């Protein structure tokens, strides 16, 4: 059993979809399950629909028209005029309009999941239809009936027992099956999502439940690199990484692998390969039990648009367990993910990810109890297996607000010049 994950960049247009078909013909389609993301940058486009619904209703039609034209154009380049896929696309897009017309909820996260999911539903519908069209038989499945979760919208937790039962009862592992990444479903029939970039995690869930032999994530890079090529000019391929090292890198925010992906794979020692859909003949990177990292070189991870927060007591007394416990409770309540912690006798500093835009509410709730200062739009650089030379390179990028170093990892919060 093989699990393949194809992200948005791999199916961004008609030619890319044809390339996926070529890869499948080369690699083989028996005993295979595909996890597929929304096409190109379509998740952003569906987010624009949600934002228009809340902020500017006059733009709703414009944002829906954009995603309609995008998917229709791809379908026109793949199928004849009378092909059933054109109607299937129209039906799916019509469901968005219908939902928005009937919706009564003002919960942004709930609405987000109910709308953004159509990116994956449309992508898998088009890909599945095209593969069948060119003779690659497959079965399309709605992942919301397979991966069952709680009702924490935009960051749902998987119900593993029910999910494993549903997957094993509905998936024929001897054939080619296509499912959506990123999505799940709660007990009330609502769509949930597993967190942004959660399609990698979806692949890990299916591999675990189906006892897969391997998982392959197809990317637009040759494998896992020691740094993001969009940020650093010189990068190097990592040929082998252990589960433990990958979890460390994912925890600190490495964008190639979703933080939750490795855990289910490690528990059953299922190897993960990261390969290039541009050059599928390349071996890529293998993540498995064994050598920690090969070659052993510094690895750079960057998390942008962070908020650096310094907190101290109003009377300059010690920051003790009760203070810190209260602060963490509020950070959790306002969904501010902590990426760095440093404390002294009278202060407590954190660097947080404000992806849900709840920082201002957090600040309003804490400012009466503590003295709080903060800097928005900072970058957090994490260097695994650092050297003094690499640290000097980071220092030159801007003003360093805080540096934290342990045996293998250095973290530096930088405000760009």
N, C-alpha and C positions, 0 to 999 in steps of 0.2 A: 504494500500500500504506500502510495506516494501522495504527499500534500504539496501543492504548488500555490504560492500566493503571487498574484499579479497586481501591482499598484497602479495608481492613476497614470503615471508617466508611460507605462507599458501599453496602455489602451487609449491614448489621448486622441487618436484619429483613426480613420479607416485603414491606413497603411500599417499602423501599429497593431491593430486587431489582426490583420493578415499575418503579421510577424508572429503573434502569439500562436496562430494556427500552425505556422511553420515549425515553431519550437516544439509544439505538442506532437507533430508528426515525426520530428527528429527524436524526441525523448520517449515517445510511446504514451498511449492514453489508457491502457488497461490498468485497473487497480489504481485509479488516480482521482483525486478530488481537487478542484480549483477553488481558491478563495480570491474573490475579485473586488477591487475598490471602485469608487466612482471614477469616471473618466477625467483625465487631465486635472484641471483645477476646479472641477465641478462642485466639490464640497463647498468651496468659497462662494460659488454662484448660488447654491441653495441657501447658504447662510445669508446672502443678500436678500433673498425672498423673506426669510424670517425677520430680518432687521427692518425691511420695508413695511411689513405687517404691523410692527410695533411703532415705528418712527415716522413713516411717510407712506400712507396707503396709496397715494397717487402713483408710487413707483412699483407697486406690486405687479401690475400687468407687464411693465417693462422688464422686470427681473424674471418673470415666468417666460416671457417671450424669448429672452436670451437663452435660457436652458432648452427651450423648445427648438429653437433654430439650431443650436449646437448639436443636439442628438439627432434631429431630423436630417441634417446635412450628412452626418456620418452614415446614417442608415441609407440615404440616397446613393452614397458611394459604395455600399456593400450589397444592396439588394435590388432586384427589379422593382418596377413601379407598383406592381400589384401584390407584392410580398406581404404576408400577414404581420410582419414585424412593424411596419409603419402604423398599422392600427393599434398594435399593442403599446407602442410609444404614446400614441394619442390618448389611449385609455389611462395609462399611468399618470400622464400630465394632467388629465382631467380630474383625477382623484385629488391632486393637490388643490386645484381650484375649489372642488367640492368641500374638502376639509376646511379650508380657510373660510368659506362662506358659512359653515355650520359651527365653527369653533366658538366656544364661550370662555375658554380658559385664558387667563392672563399670565400664566406661568411660562416664562421664556424658555426654560430648559425643557419642559414638556413639549412645547410647540417645536422647538429646535429638533428634537428627535423624530417627531412625526413628519417633518418636512424634509430634513436633510437625508433621511433614509432613501429617498427616491433617486439620489445619485447612484447608489449601489444597485437598486432595483432596475433602473434603466440600463446601467452598464452590463449587468449580467444577462438581462433579456436580449440585448443586442449581440453580445458575445456568444451566448448559447445558440441563438438563431443562426448566426453566421457559421459557427462550427458545424451545425447540422446541415446548413446550406451547402457546405463544401465536403460533406461526407464524413465528418468527425462526429459520430453519434454521441450524444450526451443527455443527461437529465438535469433540468433546472429545478432547484429547491429553494424555498423561502426560508432563510436561516432563522427567521423570527419564530418559526415553529420548532426549531432544533435547539438553539442556544437560549435557555431560559434564565431569566435574571430577576433581581429585585426591581423596585420602581424608582431607583435613584437615577433620574434622567441625566444624560450626558456623561455619566461615570458609573454605570451599573456594575453590580457584582454578580458573578455567575453562580447559579445554583447547579453545582457539579453533578449531583446525583440525578436530578431530573434531566439535565442536559445530556449526560451519558446515555440515559435510557432512551431519550428521543432520537439521538444520533444513531445509535445501534439498531433501533427499530425501523428507521426510515431510510438509511443510507445503504445502498448496495455497493460494497467496497470493491467488487470485481469490475465495475463499470466506471465510466467517466461521469462525474457529478460536478455541477457548478453551483456555488453558493456565494452569498454576499459577505464581505468582510465588514467588521465594525459594528454590526447590528445584533440585537437580541430582542427578546420579547418577554414582557412580564405576565403575571397570572391573569391580568385583566384584559389582555389583548392589545396593550399599548406597545408601540415600538420603543426600544431603549437603545442606547449606544454605549460602547465599551471604553469611551475616551478617544480623543483625536489620535489618529494613526493606529487605531485599534485593529486593523485588518491583520497585522502580524500576529496579534494575540489570538484572533479567530483561527488562524492556521494552527497555532499551538494547541488550542482547545480541541479541534478536530483530530489532530495527530494523536493526542493523548487518548481521546475516547475510542479511536479506531485502531490503536496500537500500530501506528504507521511505522514504516521502515526509515523514512526520512522526510524532512520538510525542506523545500527550496523556496526562498524568497527571491524573486526576479526583480533586479533593480537596474537603474540607468548608470551604475558604476560597476567596476569590475569585481567588486566584493566589498568587504569591510575595510575601510581605509583608516589610517591612524589619525585623520583629521577630516573635517568637512571641506571638500574642494571649493565650495562656494565662499569659504572664509579664508582658507589658507592656500597659498599658491603651490607649495610643494607637499605632496602627500605620497604615502606608500601603502601598498597592499599588505594586509595581515593575512597570511595563508592559513593559520590555525589559531583558534582561541578556545580556551576552556569554557565550560558553562559558568564557572565561578567568576572568571575574568569578564565575561560578557555581562553577567548580572551586575558586576561593579560598574562597568561602563554604562549600562542601561540605566542604572540607578542615578548616575550623575547626569544623564540626559543625552547619551549618544543617540542620534536620530536614525541610525540605520536599523536598529532593533528596538521594538516596543518593550518598555520595562517589564511587562508581565509575560512576555512571550516565552522566555527561557524556562521559567519554573515548571510548567507541565512537561516540557521536553526533558528536562534534567531528571525528573522523577522516574521516567521510563527509559532514560538514556537514548533518546531519539536524536540522531544528529541533525543539525540545521546547516544548510548550505545557502550562502548568499552569492548569487551569480548574476551575470550581465545579460539582459535580454537583447542588448545591442550586439554583443559578441558571445553568443551562447556556447561557443567552443572552448572558452576559457574556463578553468577549473573553479575560480572564485575563492571564497573563504569557507572553511569548514569549522563549525562550532560543535564541540563534542567533549567527552571526557578525555583528559590527557594533558599535553603540554599547555601551560598557562597562556603563552602568547609567542608566536613565531612569525616574523623576527621580533626580538625583544627591543622595542624602540618606544620613545615617548608617544603617548596618544592624547590628542587634544579634543576636548568637548566644550562647546559653547552654548550657553542658554542666554538668549537676548531678551530685552524688555522685562527685566526683573525689577523687584522693588527691594531696596536695602533698608531695613528697619532697625533702629536702636531704641531700646526700652530700658528705663530705669525707674526706681521708686521715687515718689514725690519728695520723700524726706531723706533720700540718700542712704536708706538702710540697705542691708544685704538683700540681693536677689536670691531668695531661698525657694525650696520646693513648691510651696503654696503659690508663690508668684508665678513661677514658670509653668506650673500645672494649669493655672487660670489662663495664661497667655496661649498655651497650646490648645486649650479647649476652644478659645475664640478663633484661633487660626483654622482649626478643623471646622468649626461652625461656618466660617466664611469661605471655606474651600480654597485656602491659600496654601499651596504646597510648599513645604520648607525644603530648600536645596542646600542650605548652609546654616550652621549654628555655631555661635561663639559666645561664651559668657565670661564675665569677670565678677568680682565681688559685688559690684553695685550696678552692673548693666548686663543686658542680654541682647544680642544682635542676631538677626536672621536675614537671609536672602530668600525671597519667596516669589513664586510664579503666580501672577495675577490673571490667569487665563479666563476666569469667570467674572472679572471686573468687580470683585467684591471688596477690594482694598479700602475704598472710602468708607464703606459701612463698617468694616473692621476698625478703622481709625476712630470713627465716631463713637464706637462702643468702648474703646479702651482709653481714650485720651483723658477722661476724668479720673481714672485710677492710677495712671502711670504718666511719667514724662516720656513723650514719644517724638522722635525725629525720624525722617525718612528721606530717601532719594529714589525717585522713580527713573525708569529707563536706563538701568545699569545692565552691564553684561557680566555673567558669571563664567569665568574660565576654569575648567578643571583639567589638570594634566596628570595622567597616570604614567608612572615610571619616569618622572620628571628628572631633568638635569638643571644645573645652575644656568646653563645657556638658554634652556627653554623658558625658565622663569624670567630671565632678563628680557626675552622677546615679548612676553605678555606685559611686563612693566612699561614697555615703550608704546603700548596701544592707548594709554590714557592715564587718568589719575586713579591710583590704587586706593580703594576705600578700606579694604581688609584683606589679609592673607592668612590662610590656614594651611599648615603642612603636617602630614604624618609620614609614615615610612614610605608608602608607595604613591601617595596622592597629594597634590597641591591644588588649592582652590583660591582664586583671586577674584574679588569683585572690582570691576573697573567701570568708571564713568568716562565715556569717550570724550576726547578733546573737542 
